[in-house]
Amino acid sequence: MTFHQLKSLSFGLLIVFALPLAASPGGPHKPEGKKPMAFDSLEQAASILSRFVRTDDFDGLRAACLKPGENTNFLHVAEQLKYIDQQTPLSARCAGQSFPKTGDSFTIGSHAGPWNHMNIEFVKKGNKWFLNKIWICR
């Protein structure tokens, strides 16, 4: 193999290995073919969100959001949510709470304390609640 063939091959490998990074969970777009998730209860939402972060399925978590692109660093937010879930599971944090009977938006989390500035925002469309976005307020 000549030097030019080797150089061309190594450039091609660089492109192949670099492509998946462009679609990483920290990027601005949803994974293709995935749709936002609808929830019947906050308990169901907390359980599913926990499953996403416990299995490091940050692409699935991103796809579950209606507005994931508003986070410029979704991977950081997902990792923080995983840390929070490890400290106290989301299901325990949401125990005794439910989506409101009236209104079309609902946020769990807080600007301080055990939620560590994490906010999980839901919006109601029809009879279902959707994960709108997950964000950190600092």
C-alpha positions in Angstrom: 0.0 0.0 0.0 1.4 3.4 -1.0 1.6 6.4 1.3 -1.3 8.1 -0.6 -3.5 5.1 -0.3 -2.8 4.8 3.4 -3.5 8.5 3.9 -6.8 8.2 2.0 -7.8 5.2 4.0 -7.0 6.9 7.3 -9.0 9.9 6.3 -11.9 7.7 5.4 -11.7 5.9 8.8 -11.7 9.3 10.5 -14.9 10.2 8.8 -16.6 6.9 9.6 -15.6 7.2 13.3 -16.5 10.8 13.6 -20.1 10.5 12.1 -21.7 9.0 15.2 -20.4 11.8 17.4 -22.4 14.3 15.3 -25.6 12.6 16.4 -24.6 12.2 20.0 -27.1 12.9 22.8 -25.5 16.3 23.4 -26.5 17.4 20.0 -29.5 19.5 19.1 -31.7 16.9 17.4 -33.9 13.9 18.3 -32.9 10.4 17.3 -34.6 9.6 14.0 -37.7 7.5 14.0 -38.5 8.1 17.7 -41.5 10.0 18.9 -42.3 11.9 22.2 -44.0 9.7 24.8 -47.4 10.2 26.3 -48.1 9.5 30.0 -51.3 8.7 31.9 -49.8 9.3 35.3 -46.8 11.0 36.9 -46.0 7.6 38.5 -45.7 6.1 35.0 -43.6 9.1 33.8 -41.2 8.8 36.7 -40.8 5.1 36.2 -40.0 5.4 32.5 -37.6 8.4 33.0 -35.8 6.4 35.7 -35.5 3.5 33.3 -33.9 5.7 30.6 -31.3 7.1 32.9 -30.5 3.9 34.7 -29.8 2.2 31.4 -27.9 5.2 30.0 -30.5 5.4 27.2 -30.0 9.2 26.8 -31.2 9.0 23.1 -34.4 7.5 24.3 -34.8 10.2 27.0 -34.1 12.8 24.3 -36.7 11.3 22.0 -39.3 11.3 24.8 -39.1 15.1 25.0 -41.2 17.4 22.8 -38.5 20.1 23.0 -35.1 18.5 23.5 -33.4 21.0 21.2 -33.8 23.8 23.7 -31.0 22.2 25.7 -27.7 23.0 24.2 -26.1 20.3 26.3 -28.7 17.5 26.8 -26.1 14.9 27.7 -25.1 17.0 30.8 -28.8 17.4 31.8 -29.3 13.6 31.3 -26.3 12.8 33.4 -27.5 15.1 36.2 -30.9 13.5 36.1 -29.2 10.1 36.4 -27.3 11.4 39.5 -30.5 12.7 41.1 -32.2 9.4 40.4 -29.3 7.5 42.0 -29.6 9.6 45.1 -33.4 9.2 45.5 -35.3 7.4 42.7 -37.7 9.6 40.7 -40.6 7.4 41.7 -39.9 8.2 45.4 -39.5 11.9 44.6 -42.9 11.9 42.8 -44.7 9.7 45.3 -48.0 11.1 46.3 -48.0 13.6 43.4 -50.1 13.5 40.3 -50.7 15.5 37.2 -53.1 18.4 37.9 -56.8 18.0 37.0 -56.8 21.5 35.5 -54.3 23.3 33.5 -52.0 22.2 30.6 -48.5 22.4 32.1 -46.8 20.9 35.2 -43.2 20.9 36.4 -41.5 18.8 39.0 -38.2 19.6 40.5 -37.0 22.8 42.1 -34.4 25.5 42.0 -32.5 24.1 45.0 -32.5 21.3 47.5 -32.5 17.7 46.6 -33.5 18.3 43.0 -30.2 20.2 42.4 -31.8 22.8 40.1 -33.4 20.1 37.9 -36.7 20.8 36.3 -38.9 18.2 34.4 -41.6 19.9 32.5 -44.8 18.3 31.2 -47.5 19.6 28.9 -51.0 18.3 28.4 -52.3 17.5 24.9 -55.8 16.0 24.8 -56.1 13.5 27.6 -52.4 12.7 27.8 -49.3 14.4 29.4 -46.1 14.7 27.4 -42.6 15.3 28.5 -41.9 18.8 27.2 -38.3 19.3 28.3 -35.8 18.7 31.0 -33.6 21.5 32.1 -31.3 22.9 34.8 -32.0 26.4 36.0 -28.5 27.5 36.8 
